[in-house]
Amino acid sequence: MFDIPYGDFFRVEGRWEITSTGPDTTKLHLTLGVNFTKKTWFKGKIEAGVMKESGESYQRWLALARAELKKPEVIERLKPAVSQANAARLAPVSSMPRN
């Protein structure tokens, strides 16, 4: 981040939570934060810039992911994993494997 003004003053952290909402659907929840390692008067401007740029990047990523997930070969490749995940979610607690 050295090509970004004040790039050594902050760290951008993201958290991705993917939750199954049905047999063929999921919910993606993204949380984004800016953690500052040094004080700066430009904190507000940096946060606004990070949120704007990151939002645009995530929107592009989601569009690409949606397009990829519509491809027949990808759907076929994911079917076993989806079936396995659904079986695990619907299995009684007593039959769930323990770690």
Phi, psi and omega in degrees: 000022183283344177273000178260130178304130181062024182299336178271006179265346186210165177228134177263127180236134179236149177232129179249125176240121179246123184235135175287130180245000180177181183301325183233020183227152176223163176240131177250123178241118180253133175239134183231136179218155177244116179255124182268135178259343177222155178279142176209151178284347184264017184306310181300317180293319179296313180301315180297318179295318179298314182297318180295308182295318181293319178301317178296318179295316180295323178297318177296317180299315180297320178298316178294319180296316179299317179297319180295319183289347177273349181288131182305320181293329178287319178300315179297319181293330183272343184306312180300320180293321179293317179298317180295318179295318179295320179296318179294322181290327183268351182290145175298150183304321183295337181263000179288137177294146179255144179272000000 
